């Protein structure tokens, strides 16, 4: 399963996303660098892209306070 997930390429589906989408990225993410986040943001219509400084791939654990602030603000804007 991990191999299939790692090799699967579903980027062509991103423009089909029709729901509010929040992308949260750590600026020190080595697994998925900011350039990947920018590509996703550009491919998903109307998506919101937020960057947390000084964290990597698990931003929700590395800076949970900032992560939660971003999520709560996003929820407030779509609710």
Biopython code that builds the backbone (N, CA, C, O; Angstrom):
import numpy as np
from Bio.PDB.StructureBuilder import StructureBuilder

atoms = [
    (1, "UNK", "N", (0.818, -1.178, 0.000)),
    (1, "UNK", "CA", (0.000, 0.000, 0.000)),
    (1, "UNK", "C", (0.871, 1.254, 0.000)),
    (1, "UNK", "O", (0.606, 2.205, -0.736)),
    (2, "UNK", "N", (1.894, 1.246, 0.818)),
    (2, "UNK", "CA", (2.773, 2.425, 0.864)),
    (2, "UNK", "C", (3.437, 2.672, -0.484)),
    (2, "UNK", "O", (3.568, 3.818, -0.915)),
    (3, "UNK", "N", (3.849, 1.612, -1.143)),
    (3, "UNK", "CA", (4.472, 1.748, -2.458)),
    (3, "UNK", "C", (3.472, 2.307, -3.463)),
    (3, "UNK", "O", (3.809, 3.187, -4.256)),
    (4, "UNK", "N", (2.257, 1.803, -3.430)),
    (4, "UNK", "CA", (1.232, 2.295, -4.351)),
    (4, "UNK", "C", (0.943, 3.771, -4.109)),
    (4, "UNK", "O", (0.780, 4.538, -5.058)),
    (5, "UNK", "N", (0.881, 4.166, -2.855)),
    (5, "UNK", "CA", (0.636, 5.576, -2.541)),
    (5, "UNK", "C", (1.797, 6.449, -2.989)),
    (5, "UNK", "O", (1.596, 7.549, -3.503)),
    (6, "UNK", "N", (3.003, 5.956, -2.793)),
    (6, "UNK", "CA", (4.183, 6.735, -3.162)),
    (6, "UNK", "C", (4.315, 6.899, -4.674)),
    (6, "UNK", "O", (4.818, 7.918, -5.148)),
    (7, "UNK", "N", (3.870, 5.911, -5.421)),
    (7, "UNK", "CA", (4.027, 5.932, -6.870)),
    (7, "UNK", "C", (2.799, 6.461, -7.610)),
    (7, "UNK", "O", (2.888, 6.823, -8.783)),
    (8, "UNK", "N", (1.676, 6.505, -6.940)),
    (8, "UNK", "CA", (0.449, 6.965, -7.594)),
    (8, "UNK", "C", (0.513, 8.448, -7.914)),
    (8, "UNK", "O", (0.975, 9.241, -7.094)),
    (9, "UNK", "N", (0.066, 8.818, -9.066)),
    (9, "UNK", "CA", (0.058, 10.220, -9.480)),
    (9, "UNK", "C", (-1.373, 10.614, -9.817)),
    (9, "UNK", "O", (-1.900, 10.238, -10.864)),
    (10, "UNK", "N", (-1.984, 11.356, -8.944)),
    (10, "UNK", "CA", (-3.374, 11.780, -9.145)),
    (10, "UNK", "C", (-3.488, 13.296, -9.301)),
    (10, "UNK", "O", (-4.543, 13.875, -9.043)),
    (11, "UNK", "N", (-2.410, 13.925, -9.718)),
    (11, "UNK", "CA", (-2.427, 15.386, -9.870)),
    (11, "UNK", "C", (-3.504, 15.875, -10.823)),
    (11, "UNK", "O", (-4.005, 16.989, -10.677)),
    (12, "UNK", "N", (-3.862, 15.046, -11.799)),
    (12, "UNK", "CA", (-4.878, 15.482, -12.761)),
    (12, "UNK", "C", (-6.247, 15.656, -12.107)),
    (12, "UNK", "O", (-7.133, 16.287, -12.683)),
    (13, "UNK", "N", (-6.423, 15.106, -10.920)),
    (13, "UNK", "CA", (-7.696, 15.239, -10.210)),
    (13, "UNK", "C", (-7.815, 16.543, -9.422)),
    (13, "UNK", "O", (-8.922, 16.954, -9.074)),
    (14, "UNK", "N", (-6.702, 17.189, -9.141)),
    (14, "UNK", "CA", (-6.726, 18.386, -8.296)),
    (14, "UNK", "C", (-7.646, 19.486, -8.831)),
    (14, "UNK", "O", (-8.362, 20.092, -8.032)),
    (15, "UNK", "N", (-7.670, 19.778, -10.125)),
    (15, "UNK", "CA", (-8.579, 20.824, -10.614)),
    (15, "UNK", "C", (-10.061, 20.484, -10.450)),
    (15, "UNK", "O", (-10.917, 21.359, -10.572)),
    (16, "UNK", "N", (-10.359, 19.227, -10.176)),
    (16, "UNK", "CA", (-11.750, 18.796, -10.014)),
    (16, "UNK", "C", (-12.272, 19.007, -8.593)),
    (16, "UNK", "O", (-13.464, 18.823, -8.346)),
    (17, "UNK", "N", (-11.418, 19.381, -7.675)),
    (17, "UNK", "CA", (-11.849, 19.593, -6.289)),
    (17, "UNK", "C", (-12.758, 20.816, -6.244)),
    (17, "UNK", "O", (-12.374, 21.898, -6.689)),
    (18, "UNK", "N", (-13.948, 20.645, -5.711)),
    (18, "UNK", "CA", (-14.962, 21.704, -5.711)),
    (18, "UNK", "C", (-15.377, 22.125, -4.304)),
    (18, "UNK", "O", (-16.401, 22.788, -4.141)),
    (19, "UNK", "N", (-14.616, 21.760, -3.305)),
    (19, "UNK", "CA", (-14.933, 22.121, -1.922)),
    (19, "UNK", "C", (-13.838, 23.027, -1.389)),
    (19, "UNK", "O", (-12.718, 23.007, -1.899)),
    (20, "UNK", "N", (-14.148, 23.832, -0.359)),
    (20, "UNK", "CA", (-13.102, 24.672, 0.236)),
    (20, "UNK", "C", (-11.917, 23.809, 0.665)),
    (20, "UNK", "O", (-12.080, 22.786, 1.331)),
    (21, "UNK", "N", (-10.738, 24.240, 0.274)),
    (21, "UNK", "CA", (-9.540, 23.444, 0.513)),
    (21, "UNK", "C", (-8.467, 24.290, 1.180)),
    (21, "UNK", "O", (-8.116, 25.369, 0.703)),
    (22, "UNK", "N", (-7.958, 23.782, 2.283)),
    (22, "UNK", "CA", (-6.879, 24.438, 3.025)),
    (22, "UNK", "C", (-5.632, 23.584, 2.923)),
    (22, "UNK", "O", (-5.652, 22.395, 3.238)),
    (23, "UNK", "N", (-4.560, 24.191, 2.486)),
    (23, "UNK", "CA", (-3.259, 23.533, 2.418)),
    (23, "UNK", "C", (-2.352, 24.202, 3.439)),
    (23, "UNK", "O", (-2.134, 25.412, 3.379)),
    (24, "UNK", "N", (-1.825, 23.423, 4.374)),
    (24, "UNK", "CA", (-0.922, 23.961, 5.398)),
    (24, "UNK", "C", (0.437, 23.320, 5.186)),
    (24, "UNK", "O", (0.563, 22.097, 5.127)),
    (25, "UNK", "N", (1.448, 24.163, 5.072)),
    (25, "UNK", "CA", (2.795, 23.676, 4.771)),
    (25, "UNK", "C", (3.781, 24.212, 5.790)),
    (25, "UNK", "O", (3.662, 25.346, 6.254)),
    (26, "UNK", "N", (4.751, 23.387, 6.130)),
    (26, "UNK", "CA", (5.885, 23.842, 6.916)),
    (26, "UNK", "C", (6.986, 24.305, 5.982)),
    (26, "UNK", "O", (7.290, 23.630, 4.998)),
    (27, "UNK", "N", (7.589, 25.450, 6.279)),
    (27, "UNK", "CA", (8.619, 25.951, 5.365)),
    (27, "UNK", "C", (9.909, 25.140, 5.410)),
    (27, "UNK", "O", (10.797, 25.344, 4.582)),
    (28, "UNK", "N", (10.022, 24.222, 6.370)),
    (28, "UNK", "CA", (11.202, 23.359, 6.463)),
    (28, "UNK", "C", (10.863, 21.913, 6.073)),
    (28, "UNK", "O", (11.604, 20.990, 6.414)),
    (29, "UNK", "N", (9.766, 21.719, 5.373)),
    (29, "UNK", "CA", (9.335, 20.380, 4.979)),
    (29, "UNK", "C", (10.257, 19.832, 3.901)),
    (29, "UNK", "O", (10.307, 20.357, 2.789)),
    (30, "UNK", "N", (10.979, 18.784, 4.230)),
    (30, "UNK", "CA", (11.875, 18.159, 3.259)),
    (30, "UNK", "C", (11.152, 17.078, 2.449)),
    (30, "UNK", "O", (11.556, 16.784, 1.324)),
    (31, "UNK", "N", (10.107, 16.493, 2.997)),
    (31, "UNK", "CA", (9.327, 15.453, 2.308)),
    (31, "UNK", "C", (8.532, 16.055, 1.143)),
    (31, "UNK", "O", (8.495, 15.503, 0.043)),
    (32, "UNK", "N", (7.904, 17.188, 1.412)),
    (32, "UNK", "CA", (7.123, 17.907, 0.399)),
    (32, "UNK", "C", (7.490, 19.382, 0.492)),
    (32, "UNK", "O", (6.869, 20.124, 1.252)),
    (33, "UNK", "N", (8.483, 19.815, -0.265)),
    (33, "UNK", "CA", (8.925, 21.208, -0.174)),
    (33, "UNK", "C", (7.834, 22.199, -0.593)),
    (33, "UNK", "O", (6.827, 21.822, -1.194)),
    (34, "UNK", "N", (8.054, 23.449, -0.268)),
    (34, "UNK", "CA", (7.076, 24.501, -0.585)),
    (34, "UNK", "C", (6.677, 24.492, -2.058)),
    (34, "UNK", "O", (5.533, 24.805, -2.386)),
    (35, "UNK", "N", (7.584, 24.143, -2.934)),
    (35, "UNK", "CA", (7.247, 24.131, -4.364)),
    (35, "UNK", "C", (6.100, 23.163, -4.657)),
    (35, "UNK", "O", (5.278, 23.427, -5.534)),
    (36, "UNK", "N", (6.039, 22.056, -3.935)),
    (36, "UNK", "CA", (4.933, 21.107, -4.099)),
    (36, "UNK", "C", (3.629, 21.754, -3.630)),
    (36, "UNK", "O", (2.594, 21.620, -4.282)),
    (37, "UNK", "N", (3.687, 22.450, -2.504)),
    (37, "UNK", "CA", (2.510, 23.153, -2.004)),
    (37, "UNK", "C", (2.018, 24.202, -2.975)),
    (37, "UNK", "O", (0.813, 24.346, -3.181)),
    (38, "UNK", "N", (2.940, 24.938, -3.574)),
    (38, "UNK", "CA", (2.551, 25.949, -4.559)),
    (38, "UNK", "C", (1.883, 25.308, -5.770)),
    (38, "UNK", "O", (0.913, 25.845, -6.305)),
    (39, "UNK", "N", (2.401, 24.159, -6.201)),
    (39, "UNK", "CA", (1.791, 23.457, -7.328)),
    (39, "UNK", "C", (0.375, 23.005, -6.989)),
    (39, "UNK", "O", (-0.534, 23.125, -7.810)),
    (40, "UNK", "N", (0.191, 22.486, -5.781)),
    (40, "UNK", "CA", (-1.149, 22.056, -5.367)),
    (40, "UNK", "C", (-2.090, 23.248, -5.273)),
    (40, "UNK", "O", (-3.223, 23.195, -5.751)),
    (41, "UNK", "N", (-1.610, 24.331, -4.651)),
    (41, "UNK", "CA", (-2.425, 25.548, -4.553)),
    (41, "UNK", "C", (-2.871, 26.026, -5.927)),
    (41, "UNK", "O", (-4.034, 26.378, -6.125)),
    (42, "UNK", "N", (-1.949, 26.038, -6.860)),
    (42, "UNK", "CA", (-2.264, 26.519, -8.208)),
    (42, "UNK", "C", (-3.216, 25.585, -8.950)),
    (42, "UNK", "O", (-3.956, 26.025, -9.830)),
    (43, "UNK", "N", (-3.201, 24.303, -8.602)),
    (43, "UNK", "CA", (-4.032, 23.323, -9.300)),
    (43, "UNK", "C", (-5.437, 23.203, -8.712)),
    (43, "UNK", "O", (-6.354, 22.771, -9.409)),
    (44, "UNK", "N", (-5.625, 23.575, -7.449)),
    (44, "UNK", "CA", (-6.932, 23.440, -6.798)),
    (44, "UNK", "C", (-7.617, 24.809, -6.813)),
    (44, "UNK", "O", (-7.168, 25.731, -6.132)),
    (45, "UNK", "N", (-8.680, 24.946, -7.570)),
    (45, "UNK", "CA", (-9.344, 26.248, -7.685)),
    (45, "UNK", "C", (-9.791, 26.788, -6.328)),
    (45, "UNK", "O", (-10.454, 26.094, -5.557)),
    (46, "UNK", "N", (-9.422, 28.027, -6.053)),
    (46, "UNK", "CA", (-9.872, 28.693, -4.837)),
    (46, "UNK", "C", (-9.250, 28.191, -3.547)),
    (46, "UNK", "O", (-9.707, 28.549, -2.462)),
    (47, "UNK", "N", (-8.226, 27.378, -3.645)),
    (47, "UNK", "CA", (-7.635, 26.835, -2.419)),
    (47, "UNK", "C", (-6.900, 27.926, -1.643)),
    (47, "UNK", "O", (-6.483, 28.945, -2.194)),
    (48, "UNK", "N", (-6.761, 27.677, -0.371)),
    (48, "UNK", "CA", (-6.038, 28.591, 0.521)),
    (48, "UNK", "C", (-4.751, 27.891, 0.950)),
    (48, "UNK", "O", (-4.773, 26.727, 1.349)),
    (49, "UNK", "N", (-3.638, 28.602, 0.866)),
    (49, "UNK", "CA", (-2.318, 28.056, 1.158)),
    (49, "UNK", "C", (-1.702, 28.843, 2.301)),
    (49, "UNK", "O", (-1.528, 30.058, 2.205)),
    (50, "UNK", "N", (-1.373, 28.152, 3.374)),
    (50, "UNK", "CA", (-0.765, 28.785, 4.539)),
    (50, "UNK", "C", (0.561, 28.100, 4.846)),
    (50, "UNK", "O", (0.686, 26.882, 4.720)),
    (51, "UNK", "N", (1.537, 28.886, 5.246)),
    (51, "UNK", "CA", (2.857, 28.368, 5.580)),
    (51, "UNK", "C", (3.151, 28.655, 7.044)),
    (51, "UNK", "O", (2.933, 29.765, 7.532)),
    (52, "UNK", "N", (3.650, 27.634, 7.739)),
    (52, "UNK", "CA", (4.077, 27.796, 9.124)),
    (52, "UNK", "C", (5.603, 27.796, 9.129)),
    (52, "UNK", "O", (6.235, 26.847, 8.667)),
    (53, "UNK", "N", (6.175, 28.854, 9.646)),
    (53, "UNK", "CA", (7.629, 29.007, 9.672)),
    (53, "UNK", "C", (8.269, 28.060, 10.686)),
    (53, "UNK", "O", (7.750, 27.842, 11.781)),
    (54, "UNK", "N", (9.400, 27.513, 10.288)),
    (54, "UNK", "CA", (10.222, 26.735, 11.193)),
    (54, "UNK", "C", (9.772, 25.322, 11.479)),
    (54, "UNK", "O", (10.278, 24.695, 12.410)),
    (55, "UNK", "N", (8.837, 24.804, 10.706)),
    (55, "UNK", "CA", (8.376, 23.426, 10.921)),
    (55, "UNK", "C", (8.526, 22.624, 9.640)),
    (55, "UNK", "O", (8.673, 23.174, 8.549)),
    (56, "UNK", "N", (8.483, 21.296, 9.806)),
    (56, "UNK", "CA", (8.628, 20.400, 8.675)),
    (56, "UNK", "C", (7.309, 19.789, 8.249)),
    (56, "UNK", "O", (6.289, 20.473, 8.162)),
    (57, "UNK", "N", (7.342, 18.489, 7.983)),
    (57, "UNK", "CA", (6.208, 17.787, 7.388)),
    (57, "UNK", "C", (5.055, 17.550, 8.357)),
    (57, "UNK", "O", (3.919, 17.370, 7.918)),
    (58, "UNK", "N", (5.311, 17.546, 9.635)),
    (58, "UNK", "CA", (4.239, 17.306, 10.622)),
    (58, "UNK", "C", (3.970, 18.598, 11.406)),
    (58, "UNK", "O", (4.130, 18.654, 12.626)),
    (59, "UNK", "N", (3.567, 19.607, 10.678)),
    (59, "UNK", "CA", (3.364, 20.931, 11.271)),
    (59, "UNK", "C", (2.340, 20.919, 12.390)),
    (59, "UNK", "O", (2.428, 21.727, 13.315)),
    (60, "UNK", "N", (1.376, 20.020, 12.324)),
    (60, "UNK", "CA", (0.357, 19.948, 13.378)),
    (60, "UNK", "C", (0.956, 19.495, 14.709)),
    (60, "UNK", "O", (0.419, 19.820, 15.768)),
    (61, "UNK", "N", (2.048, 18.757, 14.667)),
    (61, "UNK", "CA", (2.719, 18.333, 15.893)),
    (61, "UNK", "C", (3.856, 19.278, 16.280)),
    (61, "UNK", "O", (4.142, 19.459, 17.463)),
    (62, "UNK", "N", (4.493, 19.870, 15.293)),
    (62, "UNK", "CA", (5.636, 20.736, 15.545)),
    (62, "UNK", "C", (5.231, 22.118, 16.060)),
    (62, "UNK", "O", (5.951, 22.724, 16.853)),
    (63, "UNK", "N", (4.094, 22.606, 15.613)),
    (63, "UNK", "CA", (3.574, 23.886, 16.093)),
    (63, "UNK", "C", (2.048, 23.797, 16.130)),
    (63, "UNK", "O", (1.362, 24.420, 15.319)),
    (64, "UNK", "N", (1.522, 23.016, 17.080)),
    (64, "UNK", "CA", (0.066, 22.793, 17.107)),
    (64, "UNK", "C", (-0.736, 24.075, 17.329)),
    (64, "UNK", "O", (-1.846, 24.203, 16.812)),
    (65, "UNK", "N", (-0.196, 25.013, 18.079)),
    (65, "UNK", "CA", (-0.931, 26.260, 18.332)),
    (65, "UNK", "C", (-1.175, 27.015, 17.024)),
    (65, "UNK", "O", (-2.306, 27.409, 16.739)),
    (66, "UNK", "N", (-0.134, 27.216, 16.238)),
    (66, "UNK", "CA", (-0.286, 27.941, 14.970)),
    (66, "UNK", "C", (-1.140, 27.148, 13.984)),
    (66, "UNK", "O", (-1.978, 27.718, 13.286)),
    (67, "UNK", "N", (-0.927, 25.833, 13.929)),
    (67, "UNK", "CA", (-1.715, 24.975, 13.058)),
    (67, "UNK", "C", (-3.207, 25.127, 13.379)),
    (67, "UNK", "O", (-4.026, 25.314, 12.480)),
    (68, "UNK", "N", (-3.544, 25.044, 14.650)),
    (68, "UNK", "CA", (-4.952, 25.154, 15.057)),
    (68, "UNK", "C", (-5.523, 26.529, 14.751)),
    (68, "UNK", "O", (-6.683, 26.642, 14.354)),
    (69, "UNK", "N", (-4.725, 27.574, 14.930)),
    (69, "UNK", "CA", (-5.189, 28.926, 14.581)),
    (69, "UNK", "C", (-5.578, 28.997, 13.103)),
    (69, "UNK", "O", (-6.626, 29.538, 12.749)),
    (70, "UNK", "N", (-4.730, 28.451, 12.262)),
    (70, "UNK", "CA", (-4.987, 28.485, 10.819)),
    (70, "UNK", "C", (-6.262, 27.706, 10.489)),
    (70, "UNK", "O", (-7.104, 28.180, 9.727)),
    (71, "UNK", "N", (-6.398, 26.521, 11.061)),
    (71, "UNK", "CA", (-7.582, 25.692, 10.782)),
    (71, "UNK", "C", (-8.854, 26.383, 11.275)),
    (71, "UNK", "O", (-9.851, 26.428, 10.553)),
    (72, "UNK", "N", (-8.830, 26.916, 12.485)),
    (72, "UNK", "CA", (-10.022, 27.579, 13.025)),
    (72, "UNK", "C", (-10.406, 28.808, 12.209)),
    (72, "UNK", "O", (-11.590, 29.065, 11.992)),
    (73, "UNK", "N", (-9.404, 29.571, 11.755)),
    (73, "UNK", "CA", (-9.685, 30.734, 10.912)),
    (73, "UNK", "C", (-10.300, 30.296, 9.585)),
    (73, "UNK", "O", (-11.234, 30.928, 9.091)),
    (74, "UNK", "N", (-9.781, 29.228, 9.016)),
    (74, "UNK", "CA", (-10.317, 28.715, 7.747)),
    (74, "UNK", "C", (-11.763, 28.272, 7.921)),
    (74, "UNK", "O", (-12.621, 28.588, 7.097)),
    (75, "UNK", "N", (-12.026, 27.541, 8.993)),
    (75, "UNK", "CA", (-13.389, 27.070, 9.257)),
    (75, "UNK", "C", (-14.348, 28.256, 9.407)),
    (75, "UNK", "O", (-15.475, 28.224, 8.912)),
    (76, "UNK", "N", (-13.886, 29.292, 10.092)),
    (76, "UNK", "CA", (-14.733, 30.483, 10.282)),
    (76, "UNK", "C", (-15.067, 31.167, 8.966)),
    (76, "UNK", "O", (-16.136, 31.761, 8.826)),
    (77, "UNK", "N", (-14.161, 31.086, 8.006)),
    (77, "UNK", "CA", (-14.412, 31.766, 6.727)),
    (77, "UNK", "C", (-15.325, 30.982, 5.805)),
    (77, "UNK", "O", (-15.893, 31.548, 4.870)),
    (78, "UNK", "N", (-15.477, 29.688, 6.051)),
    (78, "UNK", "CA", (-16.335, 28.894, 5.168)),
    (78, "UNK", "C", (-17.661, 28.549, 5.820)),
    (78, "UNK", "O", (-18.580, 28.078, 5.150)),
    (79, "UNK", "N", (-17.769, 28.780, 7.127)),
    (79, "UNK", "CA", (-18.971, 28.406, 7.858)),
    (79, "UNK", "C", (-20.010, 29.421, 7.733)),
    (79, "UNK", "O", (-21.096, 29.265, 8.291)),
]
sb = StructureBuilder()
sb.init_structure("model")
sb.init_model(0)
sb.init_chain("A")
sb.init_seg("    ")
for serial, (resi, resn, name, xyz) in enumerate(atoms, 1):
    if name == "N":
        sb.init_residue(resn, " ", resi, " ")
    sb.init_atom(name, np.array(xyz, "f"), 0.0, 1.0, " ", f" {name:<3s}", serial, name[0])
structure = sb.get_structure()
